[in-house]
Amino acid sequence: MADPLAPAPMRDPAIRITAMPADANPAGDIFGGWLMGHMDMAAGIVAARYSGGRAATIAVEAMKFHRPVHIGDEVTVYADLVAVGRTSMTVDIEAWRRPRTGDERECVTQARFIFVAIDENRKPRPVPPLATDAITPSGQELSRG
């Protein structure tokens, strides 16, 4: 995972959203669960695209909250497929904030999400092996082994 003090990634995000008042506590800080939900959604996009179908979250590892997100901040989520098993996929996620009226960005949260590809009966199904060129930022143009 990236250093939270490093410059913002220069690639396309998986998702981008603005934090609204309904997403915050009385102090104006965005709920961690709101942020985690968007990170899960971004990771799920990558997992479903790579596996060619449904994928279910089975674990979240190493969730780290570095800094708060505030009402009005633009939240950008980046997703990278980093490992593939027989039926599982591991996706590293970074969430970055940018104030509504500024240009400075900072990494606010990082996590690792594990997914299992599932079939129409919600049973695990195999996924293609990870080719070395498949580790592409934010799930873009992932090749399948």
N, C-alpha and C positions, 0 to 999 in steps of 0.2 A: 504494500500500500504506500501511497505517496506521503511525502513529508507535508504536514498541514501548513507549513510556512512557505512552501514552494510556490512558484507562480501558477496561476490557473492553467488548466490544460488548454491546448490550442487544437481542439477537435470538436466534432459535433456532439452535443449532449444526447442522452437517451430521452430526457424530459426536462422541461423548464416550466416553472410556475411561480406565481406571486403569493407570498404569505399574507393572509387576510386577517382582520380582527377576530373572526370566529375561530381561527386556528391558534389563538394565543391565550395565555393565562392573564390575570388582572395586571401583571407588571409589564405586559406587552411582549413577552418572550413566547415564541412559538413552541407548542407542545412537541416533545420528543416523539411521541407516537404518530403525530401528523407527518413529521419528517421521515420517520421509519417507514410509514405506509407508502410514501412516494418513492423511497429508495427500493422497497420491495417491488413496486410496480415497474420501475426501471429495470431491475434485475430480471423480473418475469418476462419483460419484452425480449431481452437478449436470450433467455433460456428457451422461450417458445419459438423464437426465430431459428435458433440453432437446431433445436430438436425437431422442428417441423410440425409442431402440434402443442397440445396442452402440457404444462409443466406446473408442478406444485412446490411451494416453498416447504422445505422440511427442517431447515435450521438457519439460524443467523449466528454468526460467530464474530468475535472481535469488534463489536459495535463500540465506537468511540465518539463521544461528543466533545469537540474541541472548543467551540465557541457558540454562543446563542444566535438564533435567527430572530429577527424583529419584524413586526408588522410592516408590510410594504416592501420588504426585501424580495429581490428576485432570487429564487433558488434554482440552481442548475445542477442536475444529477448526471454523472458520468458512470458508465457501466462497462466492465471488461470481463469477458469470459477468460478464466485463467486455468481451468482444469475440467476434464471430462472423464467420467467413469463409465461403467457399462450402461447404467440408467440415470446417472446423476451428472449435474453440471454445477460448477462453482463460479460465482460471479463476484468480482470485487467492485464495490460501489464507493463513490465519493460524492458528497453534496457540498456545493459551494454557494456562498451568498454574495450578493452585490446590493448595496443600498440603492433604494429607488432613485435617489438624486445624485449618485456618485458612480465612479468607475472602478474603485478599488474592490478587489475580490479576495475572499479568504475561504479556505477549506473549513467547513464547520463540523462535518461528520463523515466517518468512514466505517464500512462494515464489509463483511463477507457473507453472501447468501448462498445457500445450497438448495438446489432444486432437483426433483426427480421428474423425468418425463413420464406422463401417464397416458393410457389409451382411453377409449370411450367408456370403458368399465371402471375407470379410475385405478387401474392396475399398472405397475411399473412396466415401461417398455424400453427397449434398447435405443441408444442414441449413437450416431456415427462417432468413430474415434476422432480425437482432436488432431487435426493436421497442424504442422508448425506455423502455417500461414493463417490459421484461424483465430489467433489471438489478436483481435483487431479492436481498437478503442470503440467503446459505446455501441457494440453490436453491429457495426457497419460491415456489410459485404462479407459475412462470415462464410468461409468455405467449409464444406463438410467432408473431412478426411478423404 
